[in-house]
Amino acid sequence: MPKISEAQRQARRDQISQAAVEQFAARGIHSTSMANIIDASGLSSGAIYTHFSSKDEIIAHVARTTVSSVFSRLEEILNSDPLPRPELLITLITERIAQTNVPTGFIVQVWAEAVTNPVVHNAANEVYAEAFEFFREYVVLWLSTGGGLDPRQARAQAPRRARLMISLIYAHILQTPLIDSHNTCDFVNDTGDLFTVLTR
C-alpha cells in the first residue's frame, strides 16, 4: 500500500473538518452525529476514524485551525513601522474572521460546548492563549512606541490591554450570529472609541 504524504493527510483532514463544520452549522453540535459527518464527507467510516477518533476531536481541531488561520501572517504586523492603531488591528482581525470557512455561529457553539466538554475546553484555552500572546506582544510594542511608555511600563500594562482586545473580538463573534441588528462596521467604529475610553 503506497504511503500517504503529509500534504495528502492534511487535505483529507481538511475535507473531513469542512464537512463537519457544515453539519454543525446546519444541525448544531449536539444534533450532529459521526454518521452525519461521514455521509457529508463522502468518505468511509474507516477513513474518518483514521484521522479523528471522535466528534470532540474534530471540534477541537477545527477550533485550533480556525484561529491559526486568522492569526497566520499577522506576526508581520509586529515588524511594521508604524504599527497600526489598536482599532485598526481589530478591524483587520474581524475581516479575517469573516473570510474563514467557519461560521461565527459554530465558534459560539464551541464556546458553549467547552463549558462541560474537557476536550473542547482544552482546545478553547489553547486558542485563547495563542491569541493572548499575540496581543500581549503587540500591546508592548504599541505602548513603547506610540504610547510613550518605557518597555517596563509597557510590559506591565500589556496583559490587561491584551485581554481587553480579545474581549472586544469575542464580543463581535458572539453578536454576529445572535443579534440581527449587529453591524460589523458600526462595531468596529465603536470599538475604537471604547478602547480609547477603557485604556486611559
Buried (B, 14 or more C-beta within 10 A) or exposed (E): EEEEEEEEEEEBBBBBBBBBBBBBBEEEBEEBEBEBBBEBBEBEEEBBEBBBEEBBBBBBBBBBBBBEBBBEEBEEBEEEEEBBBBBEBBBBBBEBBEEBBBBBBBBBBBBEBBEEBEBBBEBBEBBBEBBBEBBBBBBBBBBBEEBEBEEEBBBEBBBEBBBBBBEBBBBBBBBBBEEEEBEBEEBBEEBBEBBEEEBE
